[in-house]
Amino acid sequence: SKAKDSKDIAALTANFPDELTSKVEKAIEEEKPLTLLAMGSSATAKGDGTWTTILQEELDKTYGDDVFHIEVKSFGEDLSIDVAQQQKYKEAIEQKPDILLLEPFLLKDNGKVAIENSLDSVEMIINAMNEESEDTIIMLQPANPIYNAVHYPEQVKALKEYAKENNIIYLDHWKNWPDQKSEEILEYL
Protein backbone atom coordinates (compact mmCIF):
# COMPACT_ATOMS: atom_id res chain seq x y z
CA SER A 1 0.00 0.00 0.00
CA LYS A 2 1.11 3.56 -0.63
CA ALA A 3 1.74 5.92 2.24
CA LYS A 4 -1.35 7.31 3.94
CA ASP A 5 -2.62 10.75 3.00
CA SER A 6 -1.53 13.81 4.96
CA LYS A 7 -4.74 14.03 7.03
CA ASP A 8 -4.10 10.53 8.40
CA ILE A 9 -0.44 11.28 8.97
CA ALA A 10 -1.27 14.39 10.99
CA ALA A 11 -3.47 12.29 13.27
CA LEU A 12 -0.94 9.45 13.48
CA THR A 13 1.93 11.74 14.39
CA ALA A 14 -0.03 13.89 16.85
CA ASN A 15 1.96 12.54 19.81
CA PHE A 16 5.33 12.69 18.07
CA PRO A 17 7.96 15.32 18.82
CA ASP A 18 7.88 17.97 16.06
CA GLU A 19 11.20 16.97 14.55
CA LEU A 20 9.97 13.41 14.09
CA THR A 21 6.68 14.52 12.56
CA SER A 22 8.51 16.60 9.97
CA LYS A 23 10.86 13.68 9.20
CA VAL A 24 7.85 11.40 8.58
CA GLU A 25 6.13 13.98 6.36
CA LYS A 26 9.32 14.48 4.36
CA ALA A 27 9.88 10.72 3.97
CA ILE A 28 6.39 10.34 2.53
CA GLU A 29 6.68 13.38 0.29
CA GLU A 30 10.08 12.35 -1.12
CA GLU A 31 9.29 8.62 -1.05
CA LYS A 32 12.52 8.01 0.85
CA PRO A 33 12.05 5.72 3.86
CA LEU A 34 13.33 6.71 7.28
CA THR A 35 15.93 4.38 8.74
CA LEU A 36 15.17 3.36 12.29
CA LEU A 37 18.17 1.67 13.88
CA ALA A 38 17.14 -0.54 16.80
CA MET A 39 20.27 -1.15 18.82
CA GLY A 40 20.74 -3.13 22.00
CA SER A 41 21.27 -6.51 23.59
CA SER A 42 19.88 -9.89 22.60
CA ALA A 43 16.50 -8.51 23.76
CA THR A 44 16.66 -6.45 20.54
CA ALA A 45 16.90 -9.04 17.81
CA LYS A 46 15.66 -9.57 14.28
CA GLY A 47 13.75 -12.53 12.91
CA ASP A 48 10.32 -14.12 13.13
CA GLY A 49 8.25 -13.14 16.12
CA THR A 50 10.72 -10.58 17.48
CA TRP A 51 9.40 -7.17 18.49
CA THR A 52 11.44 -5.51 15.73
CA THR A 53 9.70 -7.61 13.07
CA ILE A 54 6.27 -6.98 14.61
CA LEU A 55 7.08 -3.24 14.80
CA GLN A 56 8.04 -3.19 11.10
CA GLU A 57 4.75 -4.88 10.18
CA GLU A 58 2.73 -2.46 12.31
CA LEU A 59 4.55 0.59 10.93
CA ASP A 60 3.88 -0.60 7.36
CA LYS A 61 0.24 -1.18 8.20
CA THR A 62 -0.13 2.19 9.91
CA TYR A 63 1.95 4.54 7.74
CA GLY A 64 2.09 2.61 4.50
CA ASP A 65 5.00 0.65 3.08
CA ASP A 66 8.35 2.32 2.65
CA VAL A 67 7.95 5.03 5.26
CA PHE A 68 10.02 3.30 7.96
CA HIS A 69 12.81 0.82 7.42
CA ILE A 70 14.04 -0.92 10.57
CA GLU A 71 17.62 -2.08 10.88
CA VAL A 72 18.71 -4.08 13.90
CA LYS A 73 22.09 -4.08 15.59
CA SER A 74 22.16 -6.56 18.45
CA PHE A 75 25.18 -6.97 20.70
CA GLY A 76 23.94 -10.28 22.08
CA GLU A 77 25.13 -10.92 25.62
CA ASP A 78 27.54 -7.95 25.76
CA LEU A 79 27.31 -5.62 28.74
CA SER A 80 26.80 -1.88 28.27
CA ILE A 81 30.33 -1.10 29.44
CA ASP A 82 31.87 -3.40 26.81
CA VAL A 83 29.80 -1.90 24.02
CA ALA A 84 30.59 1.67 25.12
CA GLN A 85 34.25 1.38 26.08
CA GLN A 86 35.21 -0.74 23.08
CA GLN A 87 33.12 1.51 20.81
CA LYS A 88 31.35 -1.53 19.37
CA TYR A 89 28.50 0.79 18.35
CA LYS A 90 30.73 2.78 15.97
CA GLU A 91 29.91 1.02 12.71
CA ALA A 92 26.17 1.12 13.39
CA ILE A 93 26.03 4.84 14.14
CA GLU A 94 28.23 5.66 11.15
CA GLN A 95 25.18 4.76 9.04
CA LYS A 96 23.63 8.00 10.39
CA PRO A 97 20.14 6.56 10.94
CA ASP A 98 17.18 8.95 11.00
CA ILE A 99 16.13 7.44 14.31
CA LEU A 100 18.20 5.58 16.88
CA LEU A 101 16.09 3.40 19.16
CA LEU A 102 18.50 2.37 21.89
CA GLU A 103 17.73 -0.44 24.33
CA PRO A 104 20.39 0.30 26.94
CA PHE A 105 21.46 -3.22 28.02
CA LEU A 106 19.93 -2.92 31.52
CA LEU A 107 18.57 -6.45 31.45
CA LYS A 108 22.04 -7.81 30.57
CA ASP A 109 23.73 -5.46 33.04
CA ASN A 110 21.33 -6.47 35.83
CA GLY A 111 23.40 -7.84 38.73
CA LYS A 112 26.67 -7.29 36.86
CA VAL A 113 27.01 -3.54 36.23
CA ALA A 114 26.07 -0.68 38.56
CA ILE A 115 23.29 1.54 37.18
CA GLU A 116 25.62 4.59 37.23
CA ASN A 117 27.99 2.76 34.90
CA SER A 118 25.14 1.58 32.67
CA LEU A 119 23.94 5.18 32.34
CA ASP A 120 27.50 6.41 31.65
CA SER A 121 27.64 3.88 28.81
CA VAL A 122 24.30 5.08 27.45
CA GLU A 123 25.60 8.64 27.57
CA MET A 124 28.79 7.67 25.67
CA ILE A 125 26.72 6.06 22.91
CA ILE A 126 24.31 9.01 22.71
CA ASN A 127 27.17 11.53 22.60
CA ALA A 128 28.85 9.54 19.84
CA MET A 129 25.58 9.45 17.89
CA ASN A 130 25.11 13.20 18.28
CA GLU A 131 28.66 13.85 17.09
CA GLU A 132 28.14 11.57 14.09
CA SER A 133 24.78 13.06 13.11
CA GLU A 134 22.95 15.97 14.72
CA ASP A 135 19.81 15.08 12.78
CA THR A 136 19.36 11.63 14.28
CA ILE A 137 16.43 11.45 16.68
CA ILE A 138 17.38 9.39 19.71
CA MET A 139 14.89 7.33 21.70
CA LEU A 140 15.51 5.14 24.73
CA GLN A 141 13.52 2.01 25.40
CA PRO A 142 14.10 -0.53 28.16
CA ALA A 143 14.06 -4.25 27.36
CA ASN A 144 11.06 -6.28 28.51
CA PRO A 145 10.16 -6.51 32.19
CA ILE A 146 10.87 -9.83 33.90
CA TYR A 147 8.89 -11.81 36.44
CA ASN A 148 9.33 -10.79 40.08
CA ALA A 149 12.53 -8.80 39.58
CA VAL A 150 13.90 -6.79 42.49
CA HIS A 151 16.67 -4.46 41.25
CA TYR A 152 15.87 -4.37 37.54
CA PRO A 153 12.70 -2.21 37.89
CA GLU A 154 14.72 0.27 39.97
CA GLN A 155 17.34 0.47 37.21
CA VAL A 156 14.64 1.05 34.61
CA LYS A 157 13.19 3.80 36.79
CA ALA A 158 16.65 5.42 36.87
CA LEU A 159 16.83 5.17 33.06
CA LYS A 160 13.45 6.89 32.78
CA GLU A 161 14.67 9.68 35.10
CA TYR A 162 17.87 10.01 33.08
CA ALA A 163 15.87 10.37 29.87
CA LYS A 164 13.64 13.01 31.45
CA GLU A 165 16.57 15.02 32.86
CA ASN A 166 18.38 14.93 29.53
CA ASN A 167 15.32 15.62 27.41
CA ILE A 168 15.57 12.30 25.54
CA ILE A 169 12.49 10.57 24.19
CA TYR A 170 11.64 7.60 26.42
CA LEU A 171 9.33 4.86 25.18
CA ASP A 172 7.57 3.65 28.29
CA HIS A 173 6.08 0.33 27.21
CA TRP A 174 6.23 -1.28 30.65
CA LYS A 175 2.86 0.17 31.59
CA ASN A 176 1.33 -1.96 28.81
CA TRP A 177 2.62 -5.24 30.28
CA PRO A 178 0.84 -7.30 32.96
CA ASP A 179 2.02 -6.69 36.53
CA GLN A 180 5.52 -8.12 36.75
CA LYS A 181 4.73 -9.65 40.13
CA SER A 182 1.84 -11.66 38.65
CA GLU A 183 2.38 -14.96 36.88
CA GLU A 184 0.35 -13.62 33.97
CA ILE A 185 3.49 -11.90 32.69
CA LEU A 186 5.11 -15.31 32.14
CA GLU A 187 2.69 -15.92 29.27
CA TYR A 188 4.40 -13.08 27.38
CA LEU A 189 8.03 -13.78 28.21
C-alpha positions in Angstrom: 0.0 0.0 0.0 1.1 3.6 -0.6 1.7 5.9 2.2 -1.3 7.3 3.9 -2.6 10.8 3.0 -1.5 13.8 5.0 -4.7 14.0 7.0 -4.1 10.5 8.4 -0.4 11.3 9.0 -1.3 14.4 11.0 -3.5 12.3 13.3 -0.9 9.5 13.5 1.9 11.7 14.4 0.0 13.9 16.8 2.0 12.5 19.8 5.3 12.7 18.1 8.0 15.3 18.8 7.9 18.0 16.1 11.2 17.0 14.5 10.0 13.4 14.1 6.7 14.5 12.6 8.5 16.6 10.0 10.9 13.7 9.2 7.8 11.4 8.6 6.1 14.0 6.4 9.3 14.5 4.4 9.9 10.7 4.0 6.4 10.3 2.5 6.7 13.4 0.3 10.1 12.3 -1.1 9.3 8.6 -1.0 12.5 8.0 0.9 12.0 5.7 3.9 13.3 6.7 7.3 15.9 4.4 8.7 15.2 3.4 12.3 18.2 1.7 13.9 17.1 -0.5 16.8 20.3 -1.2 18.8 20.7 -3.1 22.0 21.3 -6.5 23.6 19.9 -9.9 22.6 16.5 -8.5 23.8 16.7 -6.5 20.5 16.9 -9.0 17.8 15.7 -9.6 14.3 13.8 -12.5 12.9 10.3 -14.1 13.1 8.2 -13.1 16.1 10.7 -10.6 17.5 9.4 -7.2 18.5 11.4 -5.5 15.7 9.7 -7.6 13.1 6.3 -7.0 14.6 7.1 -3.2 14.8 8.0 -3.2 11.1 4.7 -4.9 10.2 2.7 -2.5 12.3 4.6 0.6 10.9 3.9 -0.6 7.4 0.2 -1.2 8.2 -0.1 2.2 9.9 1.9 4.5 7.7 2.1 2.6 4.5 5.0 0.7 3.1 8.4 2.3 2.7 8.0 5.0 5.3 10.0 3.3 8.0 12.8 0.8 7.4 14.0 -0.9 10.6 17.6 -2.1 10.9 18.7 -4.1 13.9 22.1 -4.1 15.6 22.2 -6.6 18.4 25.2 -7.0 20.7 23.9 -10.3 22.1 25.1 -10.9 25.6 27.5 -8.0 25.8 27.3 -5.6 28.7 26.8 -1.9 28.3 30.3 -1.1 29.4 31.9 -3.4 26.8 29.8 -1.9 24.0 30.6 1.7 25.1 34.3 1.4 26.1 35.2 -0.7 23.1 33.1 1.5 20.8 31.3 -1.5 19.4 28.5 0.8 18.3 30.7 2.8 16.0 29.9 1.0 12.7 26.2 1.1 13.4 26.0 4.8 14.1 28.2 5.7 11.2 25.2 4.8 9.0 23.6 8.0 10.4 20.1 6.6 10.9 17.2 9.0 11.0 16.1 7.4 14.3 18.2 5.6 16.9 16.1 3.4 19.2 18.5 2.4 21.9 17.7 -0.4 24.3 20.4 0.3 26.9 21.5 -3.2 28.0 19.9 -2.9 31.5 18.6 -6.5 31.5 22.0 -7.8 30.6 23.7 -5.5 33.0 21.3 -6.5 35.8 23.4 -7.8 38.7 26.7 -7.3 36.9 27.0 -3.5 36.2 26.1 -0.7 38.6 23.3 1.5 37.2 25.6 4.6 37.2 28.0 2.8 34.9 25.1 1.6 32.7 23.9 5.2 32.3 27.5 6.4 31.7 27.6 3.9 28.8 24.3 5.1 27.5 25.6 8.6 27.6 28.8 7.7 25.7 26.7 6.1 22.9 24.3 9.0 22.7 27.2 11.5 22.6 28.9 9.5 19.8 25.6 9.4 17.9 25.1 13.2 18.3 28.7 13.9 17.1 28.1 11.6 14.1 24.8 13.1 13.1 23.0 16.0 14.7 19.8 15.1 12.8 19.4 11.6 14.3 16.4 11.5 16.7 17.4 9.4 19.7 14.9 7.3 21.7 15.5 5.1 24.7 13.5 2.0 25.4 14.1 -0.5 28.2 14.1 -4.2 27.4 11.1 -6.3 28.5 10.2 -6.5 32.2 10.9 -9.8 33.9 8.9 -11.8 36.4 9.3 -10.8 40.1 12.5 -8.8 39.6 13.9 -6.8 42.5 16.7 -4.5 41.3 15.9 -4.4 37.5 12.7 -2.2 37.9 14.7 0.3 40.0 17.3 0.5 37.2 14.6 1.0 34.6 13.2 3.8 36.8 16.7 5.4 36.9 16.8 5.2 33.1 13.5 6.9 32.8 14.7 9.7 35.1 17.9 10.0 33.1 15.9 10.4 29.9 13.6 13.0 31.5 16.6 15.0 32.9 18.4 14.9 29.5 15.3 15.6 27.4 15.6 12.3 25.5 12.5 10.6 24.2 11.6 7.6 26.4 9.3 4.9 25.2 7.6 3.7 28.3 6.1 0.3 27.2 6.2 -1.3 30.7 2.9 0.2 31.6 1.3 -2.0 28.8 2.6 -5.2 30.3 0.8 -7.3 33.0 2.0 -6.7 36.5 5.5 -8.1 36.7 4.7 -9.7 40.1 1.8 -11.7 38.7 2.4 -15.0 36.9 0.3 -13.6 34.0 3.5 -11.9 32.7 5.1 -15.3 32.1 2.7 -15.9 29.3 4.4 -13.1 27.4 8.0 -13.8 28.2 
